Amino acid sequence: MPKSPAAEPKSFEAALAELDQLVEKMESGQLPLEESLSAYQRGTELLKFCDRVLKDAEQKIKVLDAGELKDLPPQ
C-alpha cells in the first residue's frame, strides 16, 4: 500500500530543520534501504519547497527607485 504524501512544511525554517534531521539519519548509515529511499525522496521534496520559497521571496524584494518602493521585475 503506497504511503500518503508528506505534508508540506509550515515554513522555510521548518523545512530546513526537517532536511537537517533527514541528512543526519542518512549519514549515520543505520537506516534500512527502504527508509533511506523514503528519506531521500522526502529530502528532494523539501529541497523543492525551499527553492520555491526562496524564489518567491526573491520576487518580493523591493528596490528603492526615485523615493518609491517597487517590486523587482519578474525574470
C-alpha positions, 0 to 999 in steps of 0.5 A: 500500500503506497504511503500518503504524501508528506505534508508540506512544511509550515515554513522555510525554517521548518523545512530546513530543520526537517532536511537537517534531521533527514541528512543526519539519519542518512549519514549515520548509515543505520537506516534500512534501504527502504527508509533511506529511499523514503528519506531521500525522496522526502529530502528532494521534496523539501529541497523543492519547497525551499527553492520555491520559497526562496524564489518567491521571496526573491520576487518580493524584494523591493528596490528603492527607485526615485523615493518609491518602493517597487517590486523587482521585475519578474525574470 
